[in-house]
């Protein structure tokens, strides 16, 4: 499908289960804490880390809830689908200011069921059940920057 469109160059080789989990985690954090999607993620096969700017440090109960919700979404076996749209036709939930400068006129949207949609050229699984299990390895809170870093892995 992508061959019919001219997209910006994509130079990453993502591990699809972890990369798809990143999308779910972004939306989970947006819904739980009202924050923006992360712009600081390092997603790998063995271990990943992703940071969010929050008003306050989440407590242990909230950390456990993040992990619970992630595994619930994975078990729901939500379909991962793609759609190509013109920049002028972006859905209202897409923040165009987060797109890179010089982005192509056509962008690819990745939808995970009715839970998440964002622009992305990366590799993903076909449905969330293919992610496996989400395991929260630990967190760090930077009081000065108000950043909450989550370390996680997926176990396919």
N, C-alpha and C positions, 0 to 999 in steps of 0.2 A: 504494500500500500504506500509506503513512504517514498518509493521510487518516482511517483508522479509529482512530488513536491520538492522544492528546494529549501532545505532547512539549513540553519547555521551548523557549522562543524561541531561534532561531539567527540571529544577526545578521551572519554572515560570508558573503562571496561568494568561495569558494575557486576557484582554478584547479585543476580535478580532477586533471590529471597530477601536479602538484607536491604536492598534498595527499595523494594516494595514495602517492607516493614518501615522504612524511613518515612514514606508517604503516610502510612497509617499513624505513626508516632507524631508526625507534624500535626495532623488533624486532631488527634487525641489531645495534644497539648493546647491547641487553639480552643477546643471545646471545654477543657477542664479549667484552663487558667486565663483565657481571653488574650493570650499573647499572639505574636506573629509567628509564622512558620520560621524555622531556623534558617539562618544564612551561614551557619558554621557547623558543617557536618563532615565527618570522616567515616565513611561507611565501607567496611571491609568484610571479607569472608569469615575471619576468625573473631574479630571484635570490632565494634563500632562505637563512635562517640558523637554526640550531637548536643548543641547548646541552645538554650532559650533565654531570652531576657524576660524576667518575671518581676512582679511587684514585691514578692516575698518568697522565702525558701519554703518549698513544699515539706510537709511533715511525713513521717514514715507511713502513716495510713494512706496518704495521697500517693506516695511512691508505689505502694502495693496495689493501689487502685489503677495506676497507669499500667502496670504489668498485667493485672487482671483484665482490663479492657482490651489491651492489645491481643491477648490470647483468645478472648471472646470473639474479636473481629476476625482473627485468623481462622478459628473454628467455624465461623459463619460461612466460610467458603464463598466470599464475595467475588464476583467476576471483575477482572481487570480488563478494561476496554480502552480503545484509542479513538480519537476523533481529530480531524484536521480542520482548523478554523482560521479565518482571516483575522488579523489583529483588530479590525473594527468590530468583529463579532464575538469578542471574548465574553464569556459569562461574567456576571457581576461579581462573583466570588473570586475571580482572578485579579490580582493586583498587578496591573501592567507596569507599574513603576519598578517592580522587582525583575523585570525582563532585562537581559543585557542590551547595551547600546548596540544599534545596528542589527537588531534581531530581524529575521526574515519576515516577510508579510504573512506567510502561513506558519502557524504554530501547531504543535501536536499537544492535545490535551490527553492526560491519562486520568481515567475515572476508575475508582474502586467502589463498585456498587453505587449506592447513593450516599456513601459516607465521605468521599473525598474526590476532588478534581483539582488538577494543577497542570501547568505546562511542564513538559519533560521529554527529553529525547533518549533517556536511558533505557536499560533493559529491565523487564519486570516479569514476574510469574504470570500465569494465565488466570489464577484465582488464589485467593488468600490462603486456602488450605495448603498450598504448595510451599508456603513460607516455613512451615514446621511450628516450632515453639519459640516464643519470645522470652528471653531471660534477661532481666535487669541485673547487671553485674554490680552496679554501684552508681553513686551520684556525688557531685561536688557542688558546693554553693560558694560563689564569689560575692561577698557582701558589698564590696566596693562597686563592682560592675553590675550587680544584680543579675548575674548569669547562673543558670542552673544547667550543669552538664550531666548528661545521662550516658552511661556506658552500658552497652547491651550486646548480646549476640543472638543469632537465630540458630536453632538446631533443626535442620531439615529432616 
